[in-house]
Amino acid sequence: MPAKILVSTGNMPYSDWLEYRKQGIGGSDASVVCGINRYRSPVELWMEKTNQLQAQEAGEAAYWGTQLEPFVRAEFTKRTGIEVRTVDQLLQSEEHPFMLANLDGICEIPDMGTCIFEAKTASAYKVVEWEETIPDEYMIQLTHYMAVTGYAGAYIAVLIGGNIFKWKFVERDEEMISMLIKLESDFWHHVQDCTPPPLDGSDATAKFLAERFYNSIPKSNITLPDAAADLLTQYDEACAQLEIVTEQKQRAENLLKEMMGENEVGTAGDRIVIWKSVSQERLDSKTLKAEHPTLCKKYTNKTSYRRFTIKSAS
Protein backbone atom coordinates (compact mmCIF):
# COMPACT_ATOMS: atom_id res chain seq x y z
CA MET A 1 0.00 0.00 0.00
CA PRO A 2 1.60 3.32 -1.10
CA ALA A 3 0.02 5.29 1.74
CA LYS A 4 0.75 5.42 5.45
CA ILE A 5 -1.31 6.81 8.31
CA LEU A 6 -0.05 10.28 9.16
CA VAL A 7 -2.45 10.78 12.05
CA SER A 8 -5.80 9.58 13.34
CA THR A 9 -8.52 12.19 12.83
CA GLY A 10 -11.12 10.68 15.16
CA ASN A 11 -12.27 13.44 17.55
CA MET A 12 -9.42 15.67 16.32
CA PRO A 13 -10.12 19.40 16.82
CA TYR A 14 -10.71 21.21 13.54
CA SER A 15 -7.82 23.62 14.23
CA ASP A 16 -5.40 20.69 14.64
CA TRP A 17 -6.66 19.13 11.42
CA LEU A 18 -5.94 22.39 9.57
CA GLU A 19 -2.38 22.39 10.91
CA TYR A 20 -1.77 18.84 9.71
CA ARG A 21 -3.08 19.77 6.26
CA LYS A 22 -0.32 22.36 5.96
CA GLN A 23 2.15 19.47 5.78
CA GLY A 24 1.05 18.67 2.25
CA ILE A 25 -1.56 18.89 -0.50
CA GLY A 26 -5.00 17.46 0.27
CA GLY A 27 -7.73 16.28 -2.05
CA SER A 28 -9.64 19.57 -2.01
CA ASP A 29 -6.36 21.40 -2.68
CA ALA A 30 -5.65 19.45 -5.88
CA SER A 31 -8.04 21.40 -8.12
CA VAL A 32 -6.57 24.65 -6.79
CA VAL A 33 -3.05 23.51 -7.70
CA CYS A 34 -4.33 22.65 -11.20
CA GLY A 35 -5.84 26.12 -11.56
CA ILE A 36 -9.41 24.91 -12.16
CA ASN A 37 -10.95 25.74 -8.80
CA ARG A 38 -13.62 28.44 -9.14
CA TYR A 39 -13.18 29.81 -5.64
CA ARG A 40 -9.44 29.76 -4.85
CA SER A 41 -6.18 30.41 -6.68
CA PRO A 42 -2.78 28.64 -6.49
CA VAL A 43 -1.23 31.76 -4.98
CA GLU A 44 -3.85 31.84 -2.21
CA LEU A 45 -3.21 28.16 -1.44
CA TRP A 46 0.56 28.77 -1.48
CA MET A 47 0.11 31.61 1.02
CA GLU A 48 -1.85 29.27 3.31
CA LYS A 49 0.77 26.52 3.11
CA THR A 50 3.56 28.99 3.87
CA ASN A 51 1.68 30.54 6.83
CA GLN A 52 1.20 33.90 5.09
CA LEU A 53 -2.57 33.56 5.03
CA GLN A 54 -4.95 32.02 7.53
CA ALA A 55 -6.67 28.88 6.27
CA GLN A 56 -10.25 29.45 5.18
CA GLU A 57 -12.89 28.49 7.70
CA ALA A 58 -15.49 26.01 6.51
CA GLY A 59 -18.48 27.90 5.10
CA GLU A 60 -22.15 27.08 5.48
CA ALA A 61 -22.16 24.79 2.41
CA ALA A 62 -19.12 22.86 3.66
CA TYR A 63 -20.67 22.57 7.12
CA TRP A 64 -23.88 21.02 5.80
CA GLY A 65 -21.89 18.81 3.47
CA THR A 66 -20.14 17.36 6.51
CA GLN A 67 -23.38 17.00 8.46
CA LEU A 68 -25.10 15.18 5.57
CA GLU A 69 -22.15 12.91 4.76
CA PRO A 70 -23.50 9.96 6.87
CA PHE A 71 -26.86 10.23 5.10
CA VAL A 72 -25.24 10.25 1.63
CA ARG A 73 -23.10 7.26 2.61
CA ALA A 74 -26.09 5.32 3.94
CA GLU A 75 -28.23 6.13 0.90
CA PHE A 76 -25.44 4.98 -1.42
CA THR A 77 -25.31 1.63 0.40
CA LYS A 78 -29.11 1.36 0.32
CA ARG A 79 -29.26 1.89 -3.44
CA THR A 80 -26.18 -0.08 -4.48
CA GLY A 81 -25.80 -2.73 -1.81
CA ILE A 82 -22.14 -1.68 -1.43
CA GLU A 83 -21.03 -1.28 2.17
CA VAL A 84 -18.87 1.73 2.98
CA ARG A 85 -16.38 1.82 5.84
CA THR A 86 -15.39 5.22 7.25
CA VAL A 87 -11.72 6.16 7.48
CA ASP A 88 -10.87 8.42 10.42
CA GLN A 89 -7.27 8.89 9.33
CA LEU A 90 -5.19 11.39 7.40
CA LEU A 91 -3.20 9.34 4.89
CA GLN A 92 0.17 10.26 3.40
CA SER A 93 1.72 8.95 0.20
CA GLU A 94 4.88 6.91 0.82
CA GLU A 95 6.37 7.84 -2.55
CA HIS A 96 5.23 11.47 -2.56
CA PRO A 97 4.99 12.59 1.12
CA PHE A 98 3.54 15.98 0.15
CA MET A 99 0.34 14.23 -1.04
CA LEU A 100 -2.28 13.74 1.68
CA ALA A 101 -5.73 12.14 1.66
CA ASN A 102 -8.65 12.44 4.06
CA LEU A 103 -11.13 9.88 2.68
CA ASP A 104 -14.86 9.89 3.37
CA GLY A 105 -14.79 6.11 3.18
CA ILE A 106 -13.65 2.96 1.39
CA CYS A 107 -15.51 -0.01 -0.03
CA GLU A 108 -14.57 -3.47 -1.31
CA ILE A 109 -15.45 -4.29 -4.91
CA PRO A 110 -15.16 -7.85 -6.32
CA ASP A 111 -12.29 -8.24 -8.81
CA MET A 112 -11.07 -4.70 -8.02
CA GLY A 113 -10.29 -4.71 -4.33
CA THR A 114 -10.49 -1.58 -2.19
CA CYS A 115 -12.04 1.52 -3.75
CA ILE A 116 -12.55 5.07 -2.51
CA PHE A 117 -15.92 6.51 -1.53
CA GLU A 118 -16.54 10.26 -1.63
CA ALA A 119 -19.78 11.95 -0.48
CA LYS A 120 -20.92 15.33 -1.82
CA THR A 121 -23.87 17.68 -1.54
CA ALA A 122 -24.67 20.28 -4.17
CA SER A 123 -27.06 23.14 -4.77
CA ALA A 124 -29.99 22.59 -7.11
CA TYR A 125 -28.32 25.11 -9.43
CA LYS A 126 -25.50 22.58 -9.97
CA VAL A 127 -27.74 19.79 -11.29
CA VAL A 128 -26.61 20.36 -14.90
CA GLU A 129 -22.96 19.86 -13.92
CA TRP A 130 -23.79 16.35 -12.70
CA GLU A 131 -26.00 15.22 -15.59
CA GLU A 132 -23.43 13.47 -17.78
CA THR A 133 -20.19 13.64 -15.87
CA ILE A 134 -18.48 14.71 -12.65
CA PRO A 135 -17.42 18.34 -12.09
CA ASP A 136 -13.73 18.77 -12.90
CA GLU A 137 -12.67 19.76 -9.39
CA TYR A 138 -14.14 16.55 -7.97
CA MET A 139 -12.61 14.41 -10.71
CA ILE A 140 -9.22 15.87 -9.78
CA GLN A 141 -9.93 15.20 -6.10
CA LEU A 142 -10.70 11.52 -6.77
CA THR A 143 -7.60 11.22 -8.95
CA HIS A 144 -5.53 12.68 -6.13
CA TYR A 145 -6.94 10.14 -3.68
CA MET A 146 -6.18 7.26 -6.03
CA ALA A 147 -2.63 8.57 -6.45
CA VAL A 148 -2.15 8.59 -2.66
CA THR A 149 -3.76 5.23 -1.89
CA GLY A 150 -3.01 3.21 -5.01
CA TYR A 151 -6.66 2.08 -5.14
CA ALA A 152 -8.11 1.00 -8.48
CA GLY A 153 -11.22 3.16 -8.49
CA ALA A 154 -13.53 5.52 -6.67
CA TYR A 155 -17.26 5.98 -6.14
CA ILE A 156 -18.68 9.46 -5.70
CA ALA A 157 -22.25 10.01 -4.51
CA VAL A 158 -24.01 13.36 -4.44
CA LEU A 159 -27.26 14.74 -3.04
CA ILE A 160 -28.36 17.63 -5.27
CA GLY A 161 -30.81 20.23 -4.04
CA GLY A 162 -31.95 17.90 -1.26
CA ASN A 163 -34.04 15.73 -3.60
CA ILE A 164 -31.83 14.32 -6.38
CA PHE A 165 -29.39 11.51 -5.62
CA LYS A 166 -26.70 10.35 -8.05
CA TRP A 167 -23.57 8.23 -7.90
CA LYS A 168 -20.80 7.51 -10.37
CA PHE A 169 -17.73 5.29 -10.55
CA VAL A 170 -14.30 6.47 -11.75
CA GLU A 171 -11.57 4.04 -12.76
CA ARG A 172 -7.93 4.69 -12.06
CA ASP A 173 -6.21 6.58 -14.89
CA GLU A 174 -2.42 6.27 -14.68
CA GLU A 175 -1.78 9.02 -17.24
CA MET A 176 -3.97 11.48 -15.39
CA ILE A 177 -2.36 10.50 -12.08
CA SER A 178 1.14 11.09 -13.48
CA MET A 179 0.15 14.54 -14.74
CA LEU A 180 -1.38 15.43 -11.37
CA ILE A 181 1.67 14.26 -9.43
CA LYS A 182 3.89 16.43 -11.65
CA LEU A 183 1.71 19.52 -11.08
CA GLU A 184 1.51 18.97 -7.33
CA SER A 185 5.24 18.28 -7.09
CA ASP A 186 6.02 21.54 -8.89
CA PHE A 187 3.65 23.40 -6.59
CA TRP A 188 5.16 21.87 -3.46
CA HIS A 189 8.64 22.97 -4.56
CA HIS A 190 7.27 26.52 -4.47
CA VAL A 191 6.04 25.91 -0.91
CA GLN A 192 9.38 24.51 0.21
CA ASP A 193 11.35 27.31 -1.45
CA CYS A 194 8.88 30.02 -0.32
CA THR A 195 8.69 31.27 -3.91
CA PRO A 196 5.22 32.05 -5.28
CA PRO A 197 3.79 29.91 -8.10
CA PRO A 198 3.16 31.50 -11.52
CA LEU A 199 0.71 34.36 -11.15
CA ASP A 200 -2.82 34.29 -12.54
CA GLY A 201 -5.69 36.74 -12.87
CA SER A 202 -7.42 35.98 -9.57
CA ASP A 203 -8.31 38.42 -6.80
CA ALA A 204 -6.07 36.38 -4.48
CA THR A 205 -3.07 37.05 -6.71
CA ALA A 206 -3.88 40.76 -6.84
CA LYS A 207 -4.10 40.79 -3.02
CA PHE A 208 -0.77 38.99 -2.76
CA LEU A 209 0.98 41.55 -4.99
CA ALA A 210 -0.61 44.48 -3.17
CA GLU A 211 0.65 43.17 0.16
CA ARG A 212 4.08 42.15 -1.10
CA PHE A 213 4.80 45.49 -2.79
CA TYR A 214 2.80 47.76 -0.53
CA ASN A 215 4.74 51.02 -1.03
CA SER A 216 6.26 52.51 -4.15
CA ILE A 217 9.65 54.27 -4.14
CA PRO A 218 8.93 57.91 -5.04
CA LYS A 219 10.04 58.86 -8.58
CA SER A 220 11.79 55.51 -9.12
CA ASN A 221 11.83 54.39 -12.77
CA ILE A 222 12.87 51.14 -14.48
CA THR A 223 12.89 49.74 -18.00
CA LEU A 224 10.60 46.72 -18.10
CA PRO A 225 11.74 43.47 -19.78
CA ASP A 226 10.78 42.65 -23.37
CA ALA A 227 7.90 40.42 -22.19
CA ALA A 228 6.09 43.56 -21.02
CA ALA A 229 5.21 44.47 -24.63
CA ASP A 230 3.06 41.32 -25.05
CA LEU A 231 1.42 41.88 -21.69
CA LEU A 232 0.55 45.46 -22.62
CA THR A 233 -1.06 44.22 -25.83
CA GLN A 234 -3.08 41.67 -23.83
CA TYR A 235 -4.11 44.40 -21.41
CA ASP A 236 -5.27 46.72 -24.21
CA GLU A 237 -7.23 43.95 -25.95
CA ALA A 238 -8.89 42.93 -22.68
CA CYS A 239 -9.86 46.54 -21.95
CA ALA A 240 -11.45 46.86 -25.40
CA GLN A 241 -13.40 43.62 -24.93
CA LEU A 242 -14.45 44.66 -21.44
CA GLU A 243 -15.81 47.95 -22.74
CA ILE A 244 -17.92 46.13 -25.34
CA VAL A 245 -19.21 43.52 -22.88
CA THR A 246 -19.95 46.17 -20.23
CA GLU A 247 -21.99 48.17 -22.75
CA GLN A 248 -23.91 45.04 -23.79
CA LYS A 249 -24.63 44.21 -20.15
CA GLN A 250 -25.81 47.75 -19.40
CA ARG A 251 -28.03 47.82 -22.52
CA ALA A 252 -29.72 44.54 -21.50
CA GLU A 253 -30.20 45.88 -17.98
CA ASN A 254 -31.70 49.14 -19.26
CA LEU A 255 -34.16 47.32 -21.52
CA LEU A 256 -35.23 45.02 -18.68
CA LYS A 257 -35.78 48.04 -16.43
CA GLU A 258 -37.94 49.63 -19.13
CA MET A 259 -40.03 46.45 -19.24
CA MET A 260 -40.32 46.43 -15.43
CA GLY A 261 -41.49 50.03 -15.16
CA GLU A 262 -42.70 50.64 -11.60
CA ASN A 263 -43.07 46.93 -10.84
CA GLU A 264 -40.69 45.40 -8.30
CA VAL A 265 -40.59 41.79 -9.55
CA GLY A 266 -40.80 40.33 -13.03
CA THR A 267 -40.59 36.73 -14.29
CA ALA A 268 -39.26 35.37 -17.55
CA GLY A 269 -39.35 31.58 -17.85
CA ASP A 270 -37.49 30.22 -14.82
CA ARG A 271 -35.73 33.55 -14.11
CA ILE A 272 -36.82 36.24 -11.67
CA VAL A 273 -35.91 39.90 -12.21
CA ILE A 274 -36.00 42.20 -9.17
CA TRP A 275 -35.76 46.01 -9.34
CA LYS A 276 -36.42 47.04 -5.78
CA SER A 277 -36.30 50.38 -3.98
CA VAL A 278 -33.63 50.39 -1.27
CA SER A 279 -33.19 53.09 1.38
CA GLN A 280 -29.89 53.64 3.13
CA GLU A 281 -28.24 56.27 5.28
CA ARG A 282 -24.87 57.75 4.32
CA LEU A 283 -22.59 60.08 6.18
CA ASP A 284 -22.45 63.53 4.56
CA SER A 285 -18.69 63.88 4.93
CA LYS A 286 -18.59 67.14 2.95
CA THR A 287 -21.00 68.90 5.33
CA LEU A 288 -19.33 67.35 8.38
CA LYS A 289 -15.93 68.61 7.24
CA ALA A 290 -17.31 72.12 6.65
CA GLU A 291 -19.27 72.46 9.91
CA HIS A 292 -17.13 70.33 12.27
CA PRO A 293 -13.59 70.18 10.82
CA THR A 294 -11.91 69.16 14.10
CA LEU A 295 -14.35 66.33 14.73
CA CYS A 296 -14.06 65.22 11.10
CA LYS A 297 -10.26 65.12 11.32
CA LYS A 298 -10.40 63.13 14.56
CA TYR A 299 -12.44 60.34 13.01
CA THR A 300 -10.86 60.30 9.58
CA ASN A 301 -8.47 57.45 8.85
CA LYS A 302 -5.74 57.91 6.28
CA THR A 303 -5.27 54.95 3.97
CA SER A 304 -2.87 54.40 1.11
CA TYR A 305 -2.70 52.09 -1.86
CA ARG A 306 -0.90 51.86 -5.18
CA ARG A 307 -2.91 52.96 -8.22
CA PHE A 308 -2.13 51.04 -11.43
CA THR A 309 -2.41 53.00 -14.71
CA ILE A 310 -1.01 52.68 -18.22
CA LYS A 311 -0.49 55.68 -20.50
CA SER A 312 1.48 56.67 -23.55
CA ALA A 313 5.12 57.71 -23.00
CA SER A 314 4.86 60.42 -25.67
N, C-alpha and C positions, 0 to 999 in steps of 0.2 A: 504493500500500500504506500503510495508516494506522499501521503500526508501524515503528520503527527499531531497529537493534541497539544496545542499551545497552552490552553487553560480551560478549565470547566467554567461554563457560564451560568450554571444553575444558581439562582438567587444572587447573582452578581449585580451590584449597584450599577445603574446606567452610566454613571460618571467613570467608573473603573473600566467598563466595557469600551467606552470611547477612548480611553488611554491606551488600551491594548490594540485598538484598531489603528493607532498611529504607527504601530510597528510594521505595518505593511499595507497592501492594497486589498480591500475587501470586495465582495461581489457587487455591491451597489456603487463602489468607486470605479469599477471597470469601464462603464459606459462614459464616465467623466474623462478618464484617461484617453479613451478613444475619440473624444470630442463630439459625441452624439447625444449627450445628456442635455435635455431642454432647460434644465434649471440650474446647472452648475458648470463651471469652466475648469479646465486643467490647472490654470493658475490659482484659482480659488482652492482647489483640492491640495495643490502643492503648498500653499500658505498654511493650510490646516496641518498637513503632515510635518511641516517644519516649525510648528508652534508660533506662526506669525498671525494666525487667525483662529478664533475660537470655533470649535466644531459646531455645526448647525444642530440646534435642538430639534427633536422630532416634532413635526407639525401635526395638525389635527388629523390629516389623512393618514399619516404614518401611524399615529396612535391607534386609530380605529382599524387599520390594517393588522396591527399586532393583536388587538383584542379579538378580531374575527378569525384569526389564523386557525384556532382549534376547530371552529365551525367549518371552515373551508377544507381542512384536513379530513374531518369526519364525513363531510358530504362527498368528498372524492372517494373515500373508501366505500361509502354506501352505494355509489353509482358504478364503481369499477370492480369492487371486490378486492382491491389491492390494499393491504394493510400498510400503514405508514408508522414508522418509529421515529420519535423526536430525537434530536441530537443537541444536547445542552453542552456543546463544546465549541471552542474556536479552534479551527483546524489550520495547520500551516504546512505548506508544501515543503517536502524534504529537498527537492531539487532546486526550487526557487523560493527561498524562505520569505521573500517579500510578498508572496501571494497567500492571502488568508481566506478562510471560508467559514461562514456562520450559517449552517444549513437549517432550513425549516424542518427537514426530515429526510429519511431514506426509506426505500422499499426494496423488496427482493422480487426480481422478475425472472421466471424460468428461462433458461438458455442465455441470460444476459448477466445475471448476478445482481449486485447492489446498484441501485439507481437513485438519483437525487429526487427529492420532492420539494417544490417551491410553491407557497401559497401567496396569492395576490388578491387585492380588492381594487376595484376601479370605478370611477364615476360613470354614470350612464352616458355622458358625452364621449366616452372612450370606446363605446361598443363597436364602432366601425374599425378601430385599430385591431380588434381581436377577431374580426369576422373570418379572415382567411389565414392569418399568420399570427405571430407573436411580435409585439412591439420590439424594436431593435434593442433598446436598453436592457430588456429582460432576456433577450436572446444572448446578448453579451454576458449578462450576469450568469446564466446557466453554463455558458461556455467556460467562464472563469472557474466556476465550481467544479466542472469536469476536469479542468486542467489541474486543479489542486488535488482532487481526490483520486483521479484516474478512473472514475466510474464510466460505464459504457453509455449511459443515457440519463435523461432527466425528464420528469413529469412536472408540468406547471398547471396549476388550477387557479381559476379566477372567478370571483363573484363580482358581477358588473351591475351597478345601479341597485344592488340589493335584491334583484329578481331574475338575473340571468347568470347561469353557471356554465362554465366551459372548462375543458382541460385538454392539454396537448402533450405530445411526447416528442422529445428532441434527441436524436442520436448523436453520439460523439463524432466530431468532425476534426480530425487531426490537423488539417491545413488551417482551419480557423483558429484552433488552439495555438498553433505555432505563431501565427500572426499576432494573436493577443499577447502571448508571452513576450514577444519582441517589443510590442508597444509598452507593456507594463514595465519591462526591464529598463527600457530607455527612460521612462518617467521616473522610476525609482532611483536611477543614477542622478537625476536632477535633485531629488530629495536628499540623497546622501551628500552631494556636492554643494547643496544650498544654492543652486543656480536655477533660475526660473525656466520652465518649459517654454517652447515657442509661443509667442503671444497670439491671441485671437481677438475677435471683435466683441467680446462679452463685456458686460458692466463690471464683472469681477476683475478683468484685466485692466480696465480703465481705473478702477479703484486702487489696484496694486501700483500702477504707475504714478498716480496722484500722491500716494503715500510715500513711495520710494524717492520721488524727486519733488518734494513738497515746495521748496523755494528755488527761485531762479536767481542766478548771479547777475546783478544789474549790468546792463550794457555789454554782456558777454556775447560773443559771436563766433560761430564755427562754420566751416564748410562741410555740408553733409556728404556722405558717401554716394557713389553713383546710383545705388539702389533706390535712393530717394526719388529720382526722376520717375520711375515706374509707380511708386507709391503715390506721388502727386497726381499722376494721370488717373490712377484708380480712385483717388479722392474726388477729383473733378467729375469723373463719370458717375460716381455714386451720388454726388450732390445734384447733378442734372436729373438723374433718375428719381431721386427723392422729391425733387420739386414737382415733377410730373405726377408721381403717385400721390403726393400730398394734395395737389390740386384736384385730382380725381376723387380722392376721399372726401374732400370738402364739398365738392359739387354734389356727390351722392347724398351727403349729410344735409345739404341745403334743400335738395329736392324732397327728401323725406320729411324735413321740417315743414315745407310748404304743404305737403299732403296731410300732415298732422294738424296744422292750424292751431286752434286753441285746445285741442284734445291732449290729454296727458299720456294715454297708452294707445298704441295701434298694433294690430297683428297682421302678419303676412306669412301664410303657410304655417310653419312651425316656429317662426321667429316673432319675438315681441320687441317693439320699438317703444322706448320710454323717453318723453321730453317733459321733464317735471320741473316745476318751480322750486327753487331751493333758496332759503334765506340764511344768511350768515352775517356775523358781526366781525368787522375788521378795525384794527387800530388805525386811527387817522394820524399817522406819524408826522405828517407835514404840519398839521395844526398843533399837535403836541410840542413839536420843536419850536414853533413860533411863539406859543403862549407860555410854555414851561421848559425853556432850554436847559436849565440845570437838571431838572428831573429827567428829561429826555436823555441827556448825556450820561446820567448815572445808570440808566437801565439799557443803554445801547452797547451791544457787544461788537467788537471789531473782528471781522473774519477776513481771511485772505485765501486766495486760490490762484491757480495759474490758468489764464485764458489762452486757448489755442486758436490761432487764426492763420490764414494763408493769404498772402497778397503778392502782387507783382513787384519785382525788384526795381523795375524802371519807374 
